[in-house]
Every structure is written in C-alpha cells, then in structure tokens.
Amino acid sequence: MKKVLLVDDREENLYLLSTLLKGNGYEVASAMNGAEALVQAHKSPPDMIVADVLMPVMDGFELCHKVKTDKELKDSAFIFYTASYLDKRDEELALSLGVDRYLLKPQEPDILLKVLGEVFDERDSKAGAGVIPFPEERDYLKDHNESLVRMLEKKIEQLNHTQQGLKKEIQTRKVAEEKLKTSLLEKEALLKEVYHRTKNNMQVIVGLFDLQARKLGLQSPETVFREMSDRIYSMSMVHDLLYRSKNLYEIKLDQYLSSLTDRLLALYNSNETEVELDLQIEPVPINIQFAVPLGLVITEVLSNALKYAFKDRAVGLISIVAKQTGENGLHLVLRDNGIGLRLNTTNQNTLGMHIIQTVVKNQLSGTIEIDDSNGLSYSFSLPDILLKD
C-alpha cells in the first residue's frame, strides 16, 4: 500500500484529501506545515508528499528543498497542490527542485487520483535511472526569495483591495444606520400622530352623537343609526386608505372620493331611481389632517342628495368636480339635478347643514356657496387643504 503524506495548513483541505485517498487504497498521514511534515517523514518515510506551498513555519518550497537534499527522503515523489502561487516562475522554481507535478487548486477528484497514479508509475519506471540535476544553493535561495517577494506583493495588493472594500462597506453601513435612525424617528412621530388623530376622531364621534341626540325626536332610530354609521365610515375610510398606502402622510383625493361615493351609492340607491355618478376628480394628495373633515362634509351632501333629491324620479345625476387651485387650495363642487333645497330657516337648521357649515368654516378654513336654482349645488373653496411639496 502506497503511503502519502499530506501537508496543508487548512484542516478542511486535509480532511477532504485524506478521505479521498483512503477511499482509494492509499495509506495517509498528514501535517499542518513543512516543519511538522519533516518530523513525520523522518519517522516514517512516505512514498509521496502532496503539499501546499503557502504555509506557516515552513513553506512548501523550503520543505521540498529539504526533502530533495535529504538522503533518506529524496526518492519520495513530491506534488505541489496550491491555490496561492499561480505565477509561472513559481512553477519553474518548483520543477527545478525536482517536483513531479505542480497542480492548481481545486482539481476534480478523478483527475487528482489519475495524476497520483501517473506519478507513481513514472517513479517506478525511472527507479535507479540516476540523480536528478539540482540547482545550486545560491540560485535556489535567490529564486525562493523572489517568489516570497511576489507572494508578499500579491498579499499586500489583496489587503489593499480588501481594505477599500471594507471602507465602502463601513460607509454603506453608516448610511444604512442613519436611514434606520431616521426611519425610527419618523415611525415614532407617526405613532404619536396616529394616537393624536385617533383621539381627535373619537372626540368628533362623541360630538356627532351629542348633536344627533338633540335632534333625535325628529327622526326614527333607524335613520339616526344609519346616518351616524355613514359619518363614522367616512372617517374610518381615511385610516383604511392610509393602511394600504406606502405614504402615511397623505391620501389621494380621487381614490378617497371614489371609495366613499361607491359606498354611499350602494347604501342609498333605491330600485325606484337610477342615480348616475359623474366624478371629475384630480388625483391630488390630501393632507391627512383634513381628510376626515372633508369626508364628513361630502358624506352629508351626498347622502342627502341620494335620500331626498330624486323623489318620484326615474333617473338622477350627481356630479363631483375637484380641482386644485393655487399652490395648496382645492375647489370642490357637488351638484345634483334633483328637486333642489328651497332654502329656508328650517333647512338651514338641520343637523346635516350644521355639520357642513361648522366643519368647512372651523376645520377646513373654507367657504361655501349654495345654489338651488337648478337642482342643488354646493361649491366649496378650501384654500389650504392639499399636501405641500
């Protein structure tokens, strides 16, 4: 059984090679560097040494030089198996020392086994053929030093490249860390904002119930609960759109009004009247602090139109036009072609009209113009409702 001494400073490499050779009938010993390999070789001379080149304590070149100049070990076959010394001059130095093969890692197992077999066959056929020419000591030392210098330069270059990569990685991580800190602060601010908005919305709901309670004697409980449900739904829809949005600071007016009008139309549309909606709404971003009061106003106007504007009519039309005015303003017109409001003191004192006027004036800082000469039209001027750039 042929004995092979494996020399490599990486345990995983020794394990893989040892397993491969043992599985193919070789006796295997191993060492972690050249100095350790020499001690083992003198105790039990191997038929072949398979060694890495770049190793601590004693590298492969020095190990090979000592083996080939040792009377007891010089007949051992020697193979270099390296991933570091790739220069052609390194291979020439190795061959001048009497190395049988100079292999670059990694190799397929079948190829590696084939090479070992070829080397053993060549050794057997050349037995007693004479002494292999060997370089002068001075020439070996010169070539060895030059090889070490080349490897050192290569390692320095690799270290510089790694250092540059680390600098970029550190900078990237710093930027990512700053973004995370900023994101955390934004989320904390948004969480506080959510609590603040929720508290305000709860206060609005309480206020609406209080106002509705004062008018309770004029309406049936079913009507009261439906109207309150509509108002609360218009408020909750703002949070639903925010939840599904990538931007927690704004909602798009066209999406909001489209969802709100679809809901109200489904609730109040009767089999007796076919109501058509005509929406001409610009996709402008609404500041979230104004979305809830705006939704309340539109809910009041639209639900009233759907309930009362088209009595005894087969068809009806409701149009909503919303356009940006100035830098942050909005001009909003809700119009129907129904029977009209016929303005009087009683109509102006309804809860719905009270909500519309109070919200537009106090929360949206806007104005209202109402025209019932041809159906009913609400024209709102809201000067500072859009999200600023």
ZIRA-V973533 format. One record per helix or strand of 2 or more residues. SS is the DSSP state (alpha for helix, beta for strand). FROM is the first residue (numbers start at 1). TO is the last residue. Records with the same first field share a line. If there is no record, write none. Layout:
SS=FROM-TO + FROM-TO
This chain:
beta=3-7 + 27-31 + 48-51 + 77-82 + 101-104 + 250-252 + 274-281 + 285-287 + 315-325 + 329-336 + 367-371 + 376-382
alpha=11-22 + 34-43 + 60-68 + 88-96 + 109-125 + 137-214 + 216-218 + 221-243 + 253-268 + 288-309 + 345-348 + 351-363
